[in-house]
Amino acid sequence: MRKPLQVLAVLGLAACVTTTPAHAATTPTWTTCVDAPLQECATLQVPLDYRDPGGPRISLAVSRIRTARPDLRRGVLLLIPTGPGNPGLTRPTTLGLRLPRPVLDRYDIVGFDPRGTGRSTPASCGVTGPDAEAALFSPWPGPDGDISGNVAKAKRIADACARNGGDLLRHISSRTEAMDIDRIRQALGERTLSSWGVSYGTYPAAVHATLFPDRTDRVVLDSSGDPDPSRVARGWAANFAVGARDRFPDFAAWAAARDAEYHLGATPDAVTRHYLAVAETLDHNPRPDLSGALLRSIVFTSLQSDASFPLAATVLRGDPTPPLPVPSPEAFQRIVAVGAATACNDVRWPRSVEAHAAAVARDRTEYPLTGGMPANIWACSFWPYPAGDPVVISSRGPENVLLAQNRRDPNTPYSGALRMRAAFGHRARMVSVDSGGHGAYLANGNACGDAAVTAFLVDGTHRDATC
């Protein structure tokens, strides 16, 4: 979910799994991080399969920046990364050091690479060829909504994961990430744990708060998806259509105010019509550097931040498509493997190709901005392993959950976050931020929203707010 965006990534995972006695010490040994010298890093051993705690182990890479004010220290604030599939080891530096000083004074800021990512035991499906091209990984339909190419690609990815993923792929899910989070808490010697989950990271944070309510302190869920246990990631993908509908008017108004520069239309409606017309033209007559699918991908990604609006506008204007930022091949293999394993192991997905084709046709009519992609088929429809039992987010536990949510978020729309809030019941409050883009806390300059989350982390102020 947030900007979808190591050498061992394409090797068999069995070589990366070790067997360690169940009673092995879990106290971490800290050293200076190679990639982030302001942090300390350590490696923890956790069970590959939590149903077999004495069996094979895998490694989790963990990092921290300790508070400079131990006299004010409250505990640990764990930063749970976006994804699924993104690493988080350097987040104490790249994100944590942006926290206000009163927060930094009260918490050790801790990061980690979830299993399968970064410096933790790596996962890979070994996808090759066009399937390994990051810019068009999402299942954008072909001209007129044809999904035959998407079906073939989904089958190839599922087959590659079954062939190359090893045992690790069977044991990657939101539930296992929540279990790993609790092992991190234990290793740090903390009775309870505070956390700040962003985008997908809100879901394992919510699962942890449901499975271990008495082991949570203050939980911040920043940009939450709908936790519907019958859908989970499938519902998150479907909600991209809702999020784009909510957010695109911000871009259209911005572009209309700059019609003299970009020539996309002098009104928001004209900009919208221009975008839809250009995308349809490119579906049938693609340029060497731009197809209808790539245009939609660029525009959708640009909705995550106002700072990306100029990129979408210049591409829509007809300028040459610039090089797009993509993860390294090794990182992308991890994103594919962990993303697929999490989504497919969390919940069972429908397998009917015909039903997906019908859903895409309906979505293209109801949500034309996203061209049917959110309703399309993914590798999970051909996943070779059975899904686990979904976690039902629960109101059982202390009143210690705060949601922070933009009203016009393209990736995790406000309507989905309201369902997360409802699932937690009395435990949760929400800070509703009248902003667009993906990411609420410290992400868009809304001083009111930032202050409300900071107050929760610093002194426990726990109330609804509209900013």
Disulfide bonds with the S-S distance in Angstrom:
Cys33-Cys41 1.83
Cys125-Cys161 1.97
Cys344-Cys380 2.07
Cys448-Cys467 2.00
